[in-house]
Amino acid sequence: MSEEHRGGYDIEHHTELSIDPETQRQLAELLDVCFPDTFSGRTYYKQLPYARLLLRCDGELAGQAGMDFRVIRVGDQVLRALGVIDLCVAPRFRGQKRAGALLDRVAKIAEQGRADFQILFADEPALYVAKGYLAVEPARMSWLAIEDRASRGVVAREMGGVFMVRPVGSASFPKGAIDLLGYLF
Ligand SMILES: CC(C)(COP(=O)(O)OP(=O)(O)OC[C@H]1O[C@@H](n2cnc3c(N)ncnc32)[C@H](O)[C@@H]1OP(=O)(O)O)[C@@H](O)C(=O)NCCC(=O)NCCS
């Protein structure tokens, strides 16, 4: 869909429907290497994203960021949220700020698309904090639980410290119960 050249690598932005079978095969391999024993040969864990950024180094698929665009409810407010899913860079391309470049590109897309916030879930916050994300605490949250590609009902849990947001404009993330209005990616 669009392409960006940055000193030796490209970041492409594709809607999920436009990804060709060969790239899907490469994505399945990449995700399996980056998240062992998780994807079972698929290109998604719980649900297809709406779009992806594909990082290519000399034509090789070297990383990806899935994106989910949805509205979420926080207290009595409804926000436009761009979610980052399964950010990864293949081991031999790590440590060269390429995940950071993918996050920078997500930030541009969020701005152009007038999202209110970027959101993600992270066990290790350092990379995201460096890119302007903040951990939300407390983060009382409900979502549609999906396990083994079957809906399992709505669950509610405290996700403080793991749930991270980055404002697109100047607004602070509101306080209140968070309803993801869908699955947790
Ligand atoms: C996390 C990951 C995407 C980083 O890719 P990268 O291109 O090496 O990242 P960058 O060079 O842009 O940034 C490096 C920073 O990422 C951070 N980082 C390293 N591993 C990380 C991890 N698993 N999760 C979050 N941040 C991490 C560190 O703060 C590092 O900073 P430092 O070099 O000062 O120590 C890559 O290690 C990866 O794909 N890991 C496996 C999949 C994964 O855990 N993805 C994150 C899901 S939340």
The ligand as a Gaussian input file, in Angstrom:
#p B3LYP/6-31G(d) Opt

LIG

0 1
 C       11.294000      -6.715000      21.213000
 C       11.900000      -6.641000      19.808000
 C       10.769000      -6.356000      18.827000
 C       12.935000      -5.512000      19.762000
 O       13.401000      -5.392000      18.421000
 P       14.701000      -4.502000      18.083000
 O       14.661000      -4.160000      16.630000
 O       15.907000      -5.186000      18.598000
 O       14.396000      -3.217000      18.972000
 P       15.117000      -1.810000      18.901000
 O       16.526000      -1.992000      18.421000
 O       14.271000      -0.839000      18.164000
 O       15.075000      -1.416000      20.424000
 C       15.837000      -2.168000      21.350000
 C       15.181000      -2.014000      22.707000
 O       14.073000      -2.920000      22.832000
 C       13.918000      -3.257000      24.201000
 N       13.607000      -4.684000      24.250000
 C       14.411000      -5.737000      24.102000
 N       13.670000      -6.877000      24.199000
 C       12.396000      -6.498000      24.415000
 C       11.168000      -7.192000      24.592000
 N       11.095000      -8.532000      24.568000
 N       10.013000      -6.476000      24.754000
 C       10.052000      -5.115000      24.756000
 N       11.194000      -4.412000      24.613000
 C       12.353000      -5.100000      24.439000
 C       15.174000      -2.869000      24.934000
 O       14.827000      -1.751000      25.754000
 C       16.110000      -2.404000      23.833000
 O       16.790000      -1.273000      24.246000
 P       18.365000      -1.375000      24.497000
 O       18.952000      -1.765000      23.170000
 O       18.736000       0.003000      24.936000
 O       18.521000      -2.435000      25.544000
 C       12.619000      -7.969000      19.434000
 O       13.574000      -8.259000      20.448000
 C       11.675000      -9.158000      19.302000
 O       11.098000      -9.368000      18.230000
 N       11.512000      -9.938000      20.384000
 C       10.648000     -11.139000      20.347000
 C        9.170000     -10.774000      20.238000
 C        8.724000      -9.863000      21.360000
 O        8.982000     -10.108000      22.539000
 N        7.998000      -8.786000      20.975000
 C        7.481000      -7.832000      21.923000
 C        6.089000      -8.182000      22.241000
 S        5.443000      -7.065000      23.465000

